[in-house]
Amino acid sequence: MLRSYGRVLALLALVIVQAAMAGLTSVMLLLSFALGMVFLFPPQAMMVRELAELNRKLVRDWAGITIDSPYLPPPPPPVPQADGMYRSERTLYKTPRVPAWNDRWKWLVSDPATWRDEVWLLLDPLVKVLLTPLLLLLPGRGLRVYGLWSKKLLDPTAASRLAGQVSHLQRTRNLAADSQAAEMRRIERDLHDGTQARLVAIGMTLGAVEQLVETDPKAAKALLAKARDASSETLTELRRVIRGIHPPVLAERGLADAVRALAMDSALDVSVEVNLPHRPEAPVEAAVYFAVSELLSNAARHGDARTVLVDISTNAADLRITVTDDGMGGADPAKGSGLAGIERRLAAFDGVLAVHSPPGGPTTVSMELPKVLPTYWTGTSSKMPRWKTVTITILWCTAWCPTFPQGLVAGVFKVFGIEEKTWFLALHLPEPWQWPTIIGMILLGVLMHVMAIRIPASHDREKFMAEATPTKPWC
């Protein structure tokens, strides 16, 4: 109780800070748009955001109500054109400073959450004053009511959530496109520098054989042997390129065996530990496989490592990969060591990459792909509430009664004129009400069966779609 009163007093004390902040930010907002001092708007909006974020944190910690951040993601930094100039609307700039400021200003102005924060800052002190009696008499209930008020105004709207998802998908799409383009360039380079050159050499050798086959058969035979060896090397090169596109072992045996095959082919002493109850989806497997392959190559070429440990495990629906080597360390994604490419590859799945590589080693690279595994085999499916379980049990135990004996069987008795009424409710009613009651009973039974299937299906649709069958629709 004392803790609740302390929280209430701290919440009421913030009214003074909010009132002062409201006065200051109102003046800055007026100067920004009334007198054209637009440079005051970004700091004003960020001050209000900081105060709103503090309020979200206090509400979460004190009232147990989570309020998500509703803000749109900040704009990316300006990208120079081919001539090195930066464009903002129809104006070119030599430095990215002005375009970046313009993008930031438009980001803050166009975000609906900015203006909702402004309204909250103006109304929140008044709301706290009105809730003061409740906060003092029933602090727990008062904090709860205040939390609901804050959530009403500071929580993301459906539009802001959708806008955030669209923005995130756009960034993810761009990263995936960049990663795909880089992969295509790599394949083209491998084919051009390796396979194509070998095929050209084989063609030239066969041309020389045609000229020597009659005049110098011995030399022609030697050239044919050389062409045969070159064709074998070309085939090996093609297989290497194919494995770089999508290894057959990955498609046939899955991620665990594909990584073990990488370990066997590596010049390093690689240990692999895999704990995957089932195979992830093919795109996820490919992303993890090539990421591990790149890390093993980095450890051998740049890290001067001797042993590597690869650990692939799950955390609920998240997939975690850790690669640790005993190399000399110093790995940095900004140095073009291939880590940036791995980040782009993982970004398509909202994956994150963390690198711990102090000078002298060891180097530990951790990758996590959130929610890429089906929850129905990770054991993290949310447990069905007790009332739903009881409702489903009652439905399955009683749905047969109106469907069959009170519906279908009674209808058969009615059609064939059987006089026996026994316990059929419809047959004991007056004649005009018998058929409506029979049809109503059948519809009621069918509805009860549908609800018994629908409730668990709507609770965990992924599990239902994975496990339900026509003969066992309740999974």
N, C-alpha and C positions, 0 to 999 in steps of 0.2 A: 504493500500500500504506500509506504513512504517513497519507494522508487517511482510509483505512478504519479504521486504528487510532485516529485522533483521534475519529472518529465513535463507535467502540466505547467509548472512554473517556468521551466525553460522555454516551453512553447509560447507562453504568454509574453515572456521577456523579448522574444523575437519580434513582437509587434512593433516595438520601438525601432528596431533595425529595419523592418520592412517599411515602416512609415517614412523614415529618412530616405531609404532607397527609392521608394515610390516618388517622393518629391524630386530627388536628383534625376532619376531616369525620365520623369515626365518633362523636366526642363530640357534635358538632352534630346528627347524625342521631338519636342517642339522646335528646338533650334535646328534639328536635322532636316525637318520637312517644311517648316514655315520660313526659315531664313536661309535655307540652302546649305547649311553646315553638315553635309552628308557624312563627313568623316567622323562625326560623333555617334552615328548610328551603330556601327559594328561593336565598339566597346560597350555601348549601352545595352545592346541585345545580349552580349556575352555576360555582362554583370547580372542581368535578370536570369539568364540560364543557369549561372552558378548558384544563385539563390534558390531557383526551382529544383535543381539537382540536390541541393542540401535538404530541401523539404521532402523530396522523394526518399532520400536515405533515412531521414528521421521517421517518416511514416512507416517505412518498411521495418525499422528496428523497434519502434515503440508501439505501433498498432498492428503489426503483422500483415500489412497490406502492401503488396508489391505493385509499384507503378513503373512500368517500363519507360525507357527514354523514347520520346516521340520524334526526335529530330532527324531530319534527312541527313544522309552522309555528306561530309564536306566535299567541295569540288576538287578534282585532281589538279595538280600543278600544271601551269601552261606548258604546252609543247611547242618548241620552235618550228618554224617552217623550213623548207629546204634552203632558203637564203639566210637563215639564222634569225629572222625577225619574228616577233610575237604578235599575233593578231588578237584584237578585242573589238568585236563588231566590225566596223569598216576602217579601223585605225590600226596602224602597225607601230610597234614599239621595239626598241633595241634591247630592253631588259624585260624580264617577266614580272616586274614589280607592279606595274599598273594593271595589266591583265589579271594578275592574281587578286589584286584588291577589288577589281570590278566583279570577278567571279564570286568572291567572298561576300560582297555586298548584295549581289543578286540572290545568293544562297540564303542569306539571313532574311531578306525581305520576302522572298517567295515561300518560305517555310511557314505553314499555318501554325506550327507549334510556337513560333516566335511571338505571334500576336495573342495566342492563348496564354502564354506566360505573362504577357503584359496585363491582360485582364485579370489573371490570378493574383498578380502582385497588388493590383488596385483593390480587389475585393477581399483578399485573404485577411487583412487586419480586421475588417468589419465582421467577418464570419467568426474570427476568434473571440472578438468581444461579445458577440451574440451567444456563443457557446460557452462563455465563462461560467455561468451557473452550473451547467451540466458537467463541465470539466472539473469543477471544484467539489460538487456533490458526489458524482460517480466518475472518477477519473478514468477508469478502464473503459466504460461505455462512451465517455466523452471523446477519448482518443480514437476510439473506433469510428464514431460519427465524423470526427474531423478527417480521419483517413479516407473515409468514403467520399467526403467533399473534395479532398485533394485529388483523389483518383478520378472523380468526375471531370475535373478541369485539366489535370495534368497528364492523364493517361493518353496514349496514342489513340486517335480515331481510326476507323476502318480505312478512311482515305489515306491517312498518313502511314498506316501499316502497309497498305498496297503500294504507295509511292516508294517507301523504303525497300520493299521487295523488288520492285521494278528496277530501282537504281542498283541494288545489289546484283540482280540478274544481268544487267547491262555490263557491270564491271566484270562479272564472272565470264560472260560471253566473250568480252574483249580479250581477257587473259587466255581463255581456251583457244580463241582464234589465233592469238600470237603464238601459243605453244604449238598448235597444229602447223602453223606456217613455218616455225623453226624446225619442226620435225620433217616437214616436206623438203626444206632446203638441205637438211642433213642427208636425207635419202638420195636426193638428186646429186649431191656432192659425192656420196659414196659410189653411186652408179657411174657418174661421169669420170671420176678419178681412178676407179678400180675396174669395175666390170667392163665398161665401155672401152677403156684403153686395152684391156686384155683381148676383147673380141676383135678390135682393130688389128692388133698384133697377130692374132690367129689368121685373120683374112689375108694379111700381107704374107705370112708364112705359106699359106696354101697357094697364093699366087706365085711365089717363088718355086714351089713344088711343081706346079704346072709347067714352068719353063725348064726345070731340070729333070723331069721324069724320063725323058728320052735321051738326053745328052749325058746326064750323070745320075743314074739311078741310085747309087750309093748315097750321094749327097741329098737326093730327094727323100730317101728313106730316113735319113737323120733329121731332116726338117719335119717330116711327118711325126716322128717321135717327139720332137720339140712341141709341135702343135697339139699332140695328145696330152702332154704334160700341162701345157697352157690351158687346155680346155678343162682339165681336172682342177687347176687352180681357180679358173673362172667359176666353176660350179661351187667350189668352196666359198668363194667370195659372194656368190648369189645367195647361198644358204645363210651366210652371215648377215646379209642385208635383210633377208626374209625374217630372220630372228630378231633383227632390230625393229621391224614393223610390228609383228605379233608372233612371238615364239610359239611353235607348235606344242611344246611341252606345257605352256601356260594354258592353251585352249583345251588340251586333252587331260592333263593331270591336275590342274589347279595351281593356286598361288604357292602353296607349301612346297610341292615338288619342284615347281619352277625356280623358286629361290634356292632350294637345295642343289638344283642343277647349276645355278650360277656359282654357288659355293664350290662345287666340284671343278668347274672350269677356271676358277680364279687361281692366280698364282699365290695368293695369300692363304693362310690357315684360317678358314672361315667356319665358325660354328653357328648353326641355325636352330633356333627354338621357335616352334610355331604352336599356338594354341587357338585353333579355329574349329569350332564344332561343325561348321558347314562352309561351303564356298561362298564368298561374296559375289556380287554381280561382276560381269566381265569387265566393264570400264574401270571399276574400282581395282580389280586384280591387275589390270594393265598399268594403271597409274602407280600402284605400289611396286610392281615388278621393275619398271624402268627407273623408279626412284632408288630402289635398292641397288640396281645395276650401276647407276651413276655414282652412288656413294662408294661402292666397292672399287670402281675405277679411280675415283678421287683418292681413296686410301692408298692404292697401289702407286699411282703416278705422282701425286703431290704430297701425300702424307708420309711416305717412306714407312708404311706400316708393315707388320709381320702377321699379326693376328687380328681378326675381326669377329665380333659377336653380333648376330642379327636376331632380334627378338620381335616376333609378331604375335600380338595378343589382342584381346577385346576388353573393353570396359563398358558393359551394358551394350548399347547400340553403336558405340564408337570403336573404331579400329585404330590401334596404336602400333607403331613400328619404331624400334630403337636400334640404331646401328652404332656400335662402339668399336673404335680401333685404337691401337697402341702407337699411333704415328706421332709425328713431331708437333702436331697441333697447328694453330694459327689459321684455321679455316674461316673464311669470311665470305658471305654471299655477295658482298659488294665488289669482290675481286674477280668475279667471273669464273669461279671454280666449278660451275655447274649447279650450285645450290640455288641460284636464281631461277634456273630452268625447272628445278624440282618444285620450287614455290609456285611457279606458273601452272605446272601440271596438277598440283594439289589444289590450287585455287578453284578449279572446276567443281570440286566437291566440298568447298568451304574448309579445306584442310589447312592446317597450320604447321609450320616447321620451326623448330627451336634448335639452335646450335650452341654447344658448349665446347669450345676448343681453345684452351689457354696455350700460350707458347710452351712447347715441350711436351704437349699432349697430356692425357689422351683426348681424343675427339669423340664427342657423343652427339649424335644427331637424332632428335626425336620428332616423329611425325604423327599427327593425329587427324583422322578423318571423322568428323562427328556425324552420327546418325546415318551411317551408310550400311549398317547391318540390320536385317529385319528384327524387330523387337519380339516377334513370336518365338524365335529360337534363342534369344539372348536371355530369356527369363526376366525381362524388364516390363512386360506388359502390365499395365495398371490393373490392380485387383478390382474386380467388380464389387460395387457396394453391396452390403448385405441385403438391402431392401430389393435390389434387382434380382439377386440370387433367389430370395424367397418368392418373389413374383413369378419368376420363370418356373420354379418348381411347382407352384400352385397351378400355373397355366398348363404345364404338361400333364399334371395329375388329374385335371378336371376338364380339359378341352375335349376329351373323347365323349363326355356325357351329352352335351348338346349336339355334337356333330352326328353321332351314330344313333344311340337308342332314342333320344328325344327328337331327332331330326330325320335321318335317312330311314331308319326302321319304321318310325311312325308314318312316314310318307308311303312306304311300301304297304303297310297295313291299310292305309287310306285308299290307295289306288286299287288294291285287290278286294276291298270291302270286307276285310276281316273284322269281325265284331269284337274280338278280344281287345280290351283297352289296357289291362294290367296297370303298369305305372307310367304309361305314356301320357304326359301332361296335356298335349294338344288334343288327344282323343277324348278327354274329359270335358273339354270346353264346348260351347255351343257351335253348331255347324259353321256359321259364317267366320268364326275365329280360328278354325282348325288349320286351314292351309296357311294363313299368314303366320300363325305360331310355328308351324313346321318349318317354313322358309326362314323365319327369324331365328329359330334354333340352329339351323344349318349355318346361316351366316355368322351367328355368334360363335359357333365352334371353330369355323374357319378363321375368324378374326383372332381367336385365342391362340390357334396354332401359329398364325403369322406373327403375332406379338411375341410368342415364345422364341421365334427365330430372329425377329427383328431386334430385340433388346440386346442380345450378345453381339449381333452383327454391328450395330451402331456403336457399341462400347469399344470394340477393337476391330475395326474394319480390316486391317492388314492381316491379323490372325485368322479372321473369318474367311477372307479370300484365299488364304494359303491352305487352310485345313478343312474347310467345309466341303462336303460332297453331296450329290443328290440323294444318296442313301443315308447320309448323316448330316443334315443341314444345320444342326445345332453345334457342330464341331466340338 
